[in-house]
Amino acid sequence: MIMMTTENILWITVAFGVVMIVQLIIFLYIQAHITAGTRS
């Protein structure tokens, strides 16, 4: 069982933030390719 210390909460928050940013970048990358594909 993981102890819920302040440091662990901070690391979990950072990990979730990184995941959300990566998903956003991938989403925007795919959207840009879809719009570029439909334009040409």
Backbone as a ProteinNet text record, in pm:
[ID]
protein_1_A
[PRIMARY]
MIMMTTENILWITVAFGVVMIVQLIIFLYIQAHITAGTRS
[TERTIARY]
84.8	0	88.6	54.7	134.3	86.4	181.3	145.9	116.3	5.9	-33	35.7	164.1	238.1	227	269.2	262.3	346.7	461.6	550.3	485.3	419.5	353.4	238.9	161.5	51.5	107.1	220.7	283.1	325.2	388.9	432.9	314.6	205.7	85.6	26.1	22.5	-30.6	53.8	186.2	277.3	257.4	246.5	229	99.4	-10.3	-137.8	-128.3	-59	-42.4	33.5	139.3	218.7	133.2	56.6	-29.7	-131.7	-192	-292.1	-230	-109.3	-40.3	-7.1	42.9	77.9	-47	-158.3	-282.8	-329.1	-315.1	-355.3	-269.3	-137.6	-47.2	-82.1	-106.4	-142.3	-273.7	-372.2	-502.3	-487.5	-411.5	-392	-314.7	-216.7	-136.9	-225.8	-314.8	-406.4	-505.1	-559.6	-654.1	-589.1	-464.9	-393.8	-375.3	-344.3	-325.5	-457.8	-567.2	-698.6	-738.3	-720.1	-757.7	-667.7	-539.1	-445.9	-480.6	-523	-558.2	-684	-781.3	-906.4	-888.3	-794	-771.6	-711.8	-609.8	-538	-609.2
-119.7	0	125.2	217.3	339.8	441.1	494	597.1	727.6	792	915.8	1035.5	1046.4	1161.1	1277.9	1393.8	1512	1492	1427.2	1405.5	1312.9	1206.4	1113.6	1181.5	1262.3	1336	1429	1492.9	1583.3	1506.8	1390	1308.9	1260.4	1219.9	1173.8	1288.4	1406.7	1523.8	1555.9	1550.8	1577.8	1472.6	1345.1	1237.3	1256.7	1288.8	1311.7	1431.6	1536.6	1655.4	1623.9	1545	1506.9	1424.3	1330	1245.8	1331.8	1426.7	1513.3	1598.1	1649.7	1731.5	1646.8	1524.6	1435.4	1402.4	1371.9	1341.2	1461.2	1581.9	1702.9	1724.5	1703.1	1719.3	1618.4	1492.7	1389	1425.7	1471	1509.1	1622.5	1726.7	1840.1	1796.8	1706.6	1656.3	1582.5	1496.3	1420.9	1516.5	1611.6	1707.2	1788.5	1829.3	1906.9	1823.2	1694.9	1607.5	1583	1571.4	1549.7	1673.3	1791.8	1914.4	1936.1	1904.8	1919.8	1819.5	1699.8	1596.7	1632.4	1692.8	1727.6	1851.3	1936.5	2057.9	2024.1	1940.1	1911.1	1807.9
0	0	0	-89.4	-100.8	3.2	79.7	177.7	104.3	139.9	72.9	138.6	113.7	166.1	68.3	112.7	25.7	-99.2	-85.4	-199.5	-301.3	-251.8	-343.3	-417.2	-345.9	-409.3	-517.2	-488	-584.9	-709.3	-691.2	-804.5	-887.2	-818.7	-889.9	-971.1	-913	-983.8	-1106.1	-1091	-1202.9	-1312.1	-1272.1	-1370.2	-1448.4	-1377.9	-1445.4	-1538.8	-1496.8	-1579.9	-1707.8	-1697.4	-1814.6	-1910.4	-1855.9	-1939.7	-2013.9	-1944.6	-2007.2	-2118.4	-2094.7	-2195.2	-2317.6	-2295.7	-2407.3	-2488.8	-2421	-2491.9	-2572.8	-2517.6	-2587.9	-2712.7	-2700.2	-2813.7	-2923.5	-2885.1	-2982.4	-3050.8	-2973.2	-3028.6	-3129.7	-3092.7	-3183.2	-3307.5	-3290.5	-3402.5	-3501.7	-3450.2	-3535.5	-3603.2	-3527.5	-3583.4	-3696	-3677.4	-3778.8	-3905.8	-3890.6	-4005.6	-4077.4	-4001.9	-4063	-4144.5	-4086.6	-4157.3	-4277.5	-4265.8	-4377.5	-4488	-4448.1	-4546.3	-4623.2	-4554.2	-4621	-4709	-4673.8	-4752.6	-4888.3	-4889.9	-5013.7	-5098.8
[MASK]
++++++++++++++++++++++++++++++++++++++++

